[in-house]
Amino acid sequence: MQIDRANSCQKNSILFNRFISLLIFVFFFLVVVVPNSFRFITMPLFLFLGSFSFFKVRTFNRNLLLIWLLGSFITLFYIFIGLSKCYSGAILQVIFVYIVSPFIWILILSFIFTKFDLKSILNFFFSFSLIGAISVPLFLIIFLLYGPNVLTWLIEEPNAVFTSGAAGVTMHVMGSLAFAVCGFFYVPTIINSLFLRSIISFTFIIAVVISGRAALFISLFIGIFLNILISLRNSRINLFFLVLFLILVGGIFYLFSLVFKFDIFIAFSNYVNKILEMGGQERIIQARALIQGIYSNLFLGAGHGVGVDVIRNSQFPWRYELLYLATLYRVGLIGFIVYSLPSFLVIIKYLEFSKDKSQLWLHLVDRFMLAGFIATIVISATNPYLESFEFQWMFWGPVVYFIKRREVLLSR
C-alpha cells in the first residue's frame, strides 16, 4: 500500500511539473512572439507563475535583493513626492511596473534558470524569436491583402506600408526581436548547426528590413559591430568568414528584393533618416519639455505620475517614449542612478566571467546575454518597453542569468 501511494504521489508530482513547464512555455511564447496582445492570458499566468516561483526559489541573492529594495524605496519616495501633482490612476500602475513586476520577474527567471537546462532555454527562445521574425512579413502580407481589421486581435491599431520600394510595420514583437537579433549576430556560433544558423540569419535580416523600425536596425548594427570587434581581436580568419557570410546573406537578400521589387537602399535610407531625426518631431518636442522639467526641478525629481506640458499618451498622460529623460525628470539624478544599478551588475559580472575561458559555450552565452541587454538599454531610450511588464524579461533576464551563472549553471 505504501509503495502504491509513493508511486501515485510521484506520478502526480511528475504531471504537476509538466503542467508548470507547459504554463511557462505558453507564457514565454506569448511575451516573446505576441507581447501586449493577450494580456487577459499573460497577466494571470504572470501572477500565478510568480506566486509559484516564490515558494520554489530557495536562495535569493543578497545583492539582487538589495538592488530591488533600493529601487522600491526610490519608487515609493517619489510617488509620495508627486502625490499632489500626479495623474489619477498613476500610483497603482507605477507600483506594479516598478516594484511588483520586477520582483515577479526575478522570481520566475530565478526558478527557470534553476530548473531548466540552459541549452533548452536558449533553444526555445530562438524558436520563439524565429516565429516572431517570420510573423513580420506575414503581418505585412495579411495587412496588404485583407486590411487592418483582420489584425486588430494582434495590435490595437495595425499599420503597415509598402511604398516606394520600402516597407514598415507596427508590431509589438519588435522589442523581443531587438534582443534576439543583437545577441545572435554578436555570437551566431551559439547555434551549432550551420544550416539553422543560416536560416535564422536570413529570417532575422528580412524581419529587420521589412519592419521599418530604427530600433531593430540599430540592434542589428550593434550585434554585427560587436562581432567584428571580437573577430579583429581574435583572428583574421574569423573576420574573413564573417565578411563572406555577410556578402552571402546580402546577395540572397538582393535576389529577394528583385523578385518582390523591394529596394533595400530606400529601406536603409529610411532607417538612417529616422536615426538622424532622433525618432521624429514628436520625440524632439518631448525631449525639450522633459529637459526643461529636469532643470526646473534641479535634477531632484518631480515625482512619479507627474507629467510635463506635452502629453504623448492621452490614456496615460504621465508616460513618455523617451524613457530615460522621463525617468530623470521623475526621480532625479540619484533615483536614476539607483534604477541603473542592475546594469552595473550585469557589466561587472560579465567582466568577471569573461576572464575564465574554460567554459567556452557558457562564454558564448555570456556574450549573447550582454549583447541582448545592450540592445534593450539602447532601444529603451526612445521606446518605453521597460514600462510594460511583458518586456521586462529583456532587462531582468541577463541580470538574473549572471547572478545564477555560478550558483546554478556551473554546478551542473
HUQUIUR-V204966 format. One record per helix or strand of 2 or more residues. SS is the DSSP state (h for helix, s for strand). FROM is the first residue (numbers start at 0). LEN is the number of residues. Records with the same first field share a line. If there is no record, write none. Layout:
# HUQUIUR-V204966
SS->FROM-LEN  FROM-LEN
This chain:
# HUQUIUR-V204966
h->1-32  38-18  61-20  89-26  117-29  147-4  172-14  187-3  193-18  213-21  235-25  263-13  280-16  322-17  340-14  359-20  384-3  388-3  392-15  408-3
s->159-4  165-4
